[in-house]
Amino acid sequence: MSGIGSRLRQERERLGLSQKVFGEIGGVEANAQGKYENGGRAPKADYLSRVAARGVDILYVLTGTPTPTQLDNL
């Protein structure tokens, strides 16, 4: 499994959230969340903005490349 849906699922699981709760954060029903994760639907920008505000790495979800973390005192 690859693509936006699988990475979205990985982020949801990393945060320890159910599809129902994650969907509520994004403003969608659990069945829509499931379709996003299974590749049946593409998430819209407003949904992505809402889940990003709760800690989802949107760069990773969209591209597969994690957001670089800044290292202090190198």
N, C-alpha and C positions, 0 to 999 in steps of 0.2 A: 504494500500500500504506500502510495506516495502522493505528493501534491498538497494543495492548500488544505483540503479536508483532513488529511491525516496529521498534518502539522497543527491544525487547529485543535484536533483531539488531543495531541500530545501536550499542548499548552493547557488545555482544560484539565487533563489528568495531573500535570505538574502542579497546578493550583489546588488540586484535590476537590474539584467541584463536579457535581452531577450535570448531565445534559440539561435537566430542568432548571437548576440554579444558574448555570452558565447562560442558558437561553434567556432567562429573566434579566440577567445583567445586560445582555445584548439587545433586549427588547423584542425577543421572538419567543414563540412557543417551543416546547421541547422537541416536537416533531420537525420543526424547521431546523433546529440545532442539529438533529440527527441527519437531516438531508445535507446540511453544510459539511458535516464530517464524513459522510459517505459519498460526497461528490455529486449529489443529485441537484443541488442548488449552489449558486455562488453567493457568498455573503456580500451585503451592500456596505458602502462606506460608513453610514451612520452606525451600523452594527459594529464594524471594526473599530470605530472611534470609541464606542462605549466599552468594549472589552479591553481595548488598549489602556483605557483609564483605570482599569482594575488589575493591571499588571501583565497582560498578554504581550509577548514580544511580536508585534505586528510585522516587523521586518522579516523575522524568521518565518511567520505564517505565510507571507506572500512570496518570499524568495528562497527560503531554505537556508539563508545565512543569518545566524544569530546577530543581534545588535551587539557591537563591541562593548565590552565593559572597560571603563576607564580605570587604569591602575595608577594610584598615587605613589609618589616617592620612588620612582624608578631610577 
